[in-house]
Amino acid sequence: MIGVSVDQDKSALETFAAAHHLSFPIARDPGQSVAGRYGTFKFPETYIVGADGQVAEKVIGGVDWEDPRIIAFIQDLIRKGEGHGV
């Protein structure tokens, strides 16, 4: 997992990450070039990428990552990816 932040203020991003105990790397994209390439229009947006490197799902807005449907979807992607050497 990697986060991409469009925040202009680096210290605000660092404060947010610390307050929410985020342990994954977060890249900064204040110019929103990555967001533009992916067609992001509302924040947050999440892109779940499969083992084949293709976007398997795009989630617009917040999501409950502990929802059993989300967990089952991710587990299914992992199982499918095992055949790709993931």
Secondary structure, DSSP 8 states (H G I E B T S, - for coil): --EEE--S-HHHHHHHHHHTT--S-EEE-TT-HHHHHHT--SSSEEEEE-TTSSEEEEEES---TT-HHHHHHHHHHHHHHGGGT-
